[in-house]
Structure formats: C-alpha cells, structure tokens
Amino acid sequence: MSAVKNPLAHLSDDQLVEEHSRSGANSHYVSEMLRRHMKSSADLGDKIWWLNFWLLMFTIAIALLTGVLVWTAFRTGFK
C-alpha cells in the first residue's frame, strides 16, 4: 500500500490561503489548513506541557526549601 502524497504540502501558509481564496469552497485547501493548524497546536501543547512540568518542579522545590527553613527555625527556637 503506497502512502498518499499531499499535493499542497509545498505551499506556504500565505500561498495556501491565497489559493483557497481563488478556488472557492475546495475541501482540499480547507483540510490542509486544518492539518497545519492541528500540527502547530500539538507542538504548542507539547511546549506548554513541559513549561507546566518545570513550573511544578520549581514550586515543589520552593515548598521544600520553605519547609526546611520553618523546621530549622522551630528547632533552633527562633534565635
């Protein structure tokens, strides 16, 4: 079984919109724009996931360090 080659993959985003404007309601252009949008959304989602992960790690580290400071203050009697 051979893979289907996308005939619109070589077009830039601006060219794709221009061709779609000229051709009217052609589902090939709409589906290609949707495919590109979904790919860029997925890429952005991956970046946001890693940002959330690192923010969580830093929040946990700050909470642990705060706990150590409070524990040390109680242990030494606030001297």
N, C-alpha and C positions, 0 to 999 in steps of 0.2 A: 504494500500500500504506500503510495507516494504522498508526501506532505503537500498541501495546497499552498502555493506561493501567493503572498499578499501583493496585488498589483499597485497598491497605494503606499506601500511602506517607504518608497524612496522620496515621497513628497514631504516637505517641511510642514509644520503646523499651519503657517500662513498660506502656503500653496494649497493645502488640503481645504481650508476654509474657502479660499477663492474658487477652487474647482467646484466645491459644493454649492456655492452661490450661483455659479454659472449653470450647473446641471439641474438645479431644482431639487425635487424630492427623490434623490437617489440614495437608497439604503446603504450602498457600499461606502459612501463618504461618511454617513452618519455612524455606521458601525465601526469604521476606522477611527473616527474621532472619539467614540466611546471607548474603544480598546486602549487608545493612548491615554485617555483620562483615567481609566481604571488602573493602568500600569503606574502612572505618576502618583495616583492616590495611594496605591500599595507601597510604593517607595517612600512616600512621606509618612505613611503609617509605621513602617519599619523604623524610620528615624525617630519618630515620636515615642515608639516603644522603648528604644534604647535610652532616650532622654528621661523618660519616666523611671526606668530601671536605675539609672545613676542618681537621679534625684532621691529615690527611695533609699539607696545605699548611703548617700550623704546624710539624709535625715536620721537614719538608724545610727550612724557614726556619731552625729551630734547628740542624739539622745543618750547613747552610751557614755560619751565623754561628760555630759551633764550629770549623769548618774554617778560617775566616778568622783566628780567634784563635790556633789552633795554628800556622798558616802564619806569622803575624806574630811569634809567639814564637820560632820557629826562625830566621826571617830576621834578627831583631834579636839573636839569641844569648842569649836569656833574661836581658836586662839589667834 
